[in-house]
Amino acid sequence: MNMDQIARMNSVMSPASQVQPNRQVTSHDAQQTFKTWLNDAITDVNDKQVDSQIMTERMARGEDVDLHEVMITAQKATITLETTVEVRDKVIEAYQEIMRMQV
């Protein structure tokens, strides 16, 4: 996880930091911030998957690539995908818990 991703996650945790100081955060602002963060995260996962596929194809064609670089790229792609699935599961679990609450 690079510093840009951490900064984006912090902005989701505190959407007030992206709006004017004395302005209350609206539902729309929070949704847009979360949407941007989610799109960036999914794009990052996809980019890592594509990088892994490209490195694997280059190795299969016999191009000059180091095996350890191919394995590192594949492992990064696997870890980001697994993390994304775990986060998705937690979000769904939280949503289901909220839906079970009585108002």
N, C-alpha and C positions, 0 to 999 in steps of 0.2 A: 504494500500500500504506500503510495507516494504522498508527498506533502499536500499536493493539490486535492487528492481524495479526502485526506483528513480535514482540510479546510472546508471542503464541501459538506462533509458530514457534520462538522461543527455548525455550519450555517443552517442545516436542517434542524439540529437540536435547538438552535436559538434563531428562529426566523426574524425576530425583532431586530437583529443586527443588520438586516438588509433593507430595512425601511427607515423612514425619518425618525429621529430620536423621540419626539413627543407624540407620535402617532401610534394608535393601537393597531396591533396586527390583526388583519382581517382573515377570514377563512380563505378567501381567494389568494391572499399573499402566501399563506401557509401551503395551500395546494400547489401553487406555482413553484414554490421553493422545493417541495417534496418531489414534484414532477420532474424538475430539472435534475435533482440529485439522482433520482431513479433512472432517468434516461442516461445520464453519464455513467452510472454504475453498470447498467446493462450493455452500453456501448463498450465499456472497458472489458467486460467479460467476453463479448463477441470478438474484440480485437485480439485478445489473448488466445482465443480458440483459433482464429484465422492465422495468427503468427505460428502457432504450433503446427497447424496443417501445412503451412508453407515450408517450414523447416523440415518436416517429415517428408514431404514430397521432394524437396531438394536432396535429402539424403538418399531417398529411394532411386532418384535419377543418377546418383553417383557423383553429384557435385561435391566440391570441396567444403564440407561443413564438419565441424567437430561433433562427435556423437554426444559428448557431454552437454553441448549447447542445445542440441535437439531434445535431450532428456530434461534439461532445466526448463526449456520453453514449454514442453508438454506438462511438466509438473506444475508450473505456474498456472497454466490453463486449467488443470484439474482442480487445483486449490481454489481458484477464483470461482469456478463453477460450483464446487461443493459449498463454498461460503454463501454464494447467492441462493442456493437451494435451502440452506439452513435458515438464512434470513427470511426467505419467503415463507417457510414453515412457521417461523415465530410470528410473522405478521398475520398469517391466517389464523393461528392459534389465538392471538390477541383479539382479532376481529370476532372470532367465534365466542370468546369470553365476553366481549362487550355486548354481543347480540343476546347472550343468555341473561344479562342483567335486567332486573325489573326496574321500571321507571316509576 
